[in-house]
């Protein structure tokens, strides 16, 4: 008994405030949303237990399923554009900045500046720039002889989602750039110098030495992109409103949840179906995080060993 250490009760004292705040604002709302998704509303706003009926209705009912599957498909397109455009550009910029140069601090600041701006301001400015009546996009293309390529990109169902995705890429490309840059500058110079002595080109040094060493950062950026894009809402709502037009072409899970829970224009809100949409978003994000932890993270740890 003398050899046993006393229980560190002081740790509980320090953890209690953070645990209480996190439980009140995160754990409890999540559990209550899960509970509410198993109920449906009857007359006089009474809640009646419905089991999985809301989930079945969401994925199969003719009134709900088209909007749900359309929003989910658009969300994957939104995520794919960020993965295939934003992250490679961020990696390229990080590689260029890590190579050195006197003005790299200025370039880092300029590239990262849009990230700290309000999404409402970004959406409003780009909406003005791309406006076919008074925007500067048409004049800019005319100045370089590409006026024939101008279209009302935000007004066409075929191009609106891609256009908004690229606007989001322009704003947030600074985040993967900084993360990749932080990983690249931690690589010892001795490795790259030894490769140069052996006659390796800059391209070979990057892909054979630097890139394998920053694979953990690549995984972190990928999962952050996934979570961030499946939680996206503000840019779509700022530019296209709650209906995410034209003809729901820019509707993603965030805007679908907003319309369902709070209602929009003449449509009344449905809290039980809204929480069902929210829980579907949570399950999708959770599946992506678990896939990252079980597949990518294990491979990276195996590679490092």
Secondary structure, 3 states (H helix, E strand, C coil): CCCCCCCCHHHHHHHHHHHHHHHHHHHHHHHHHHHHCCEEECHHHCEEECCCHHHHHHHHCCCCHHHHHHHHHHHHHHHHHHHHHHHHHHHHHHHHHHCCCCCHHHHHHHHHHHHHCCHHHHHHHHHHHCCCCCCCHHHHHHHCCCHHHCCCHHHCCCCHHHHHHHHHHHHHHHHHHHHHHHHHCCCCHHHHHHHHHCCCCHHHHHHHHHHHHCHHHHHHHHHHHHHHHHCCCHHHHHHHCCCCCCCCCCCCHHHHHHHHHHEECCEECCHHHHHHHHHHHHHHHHHHHHHHHHHHHHHHHHHHC
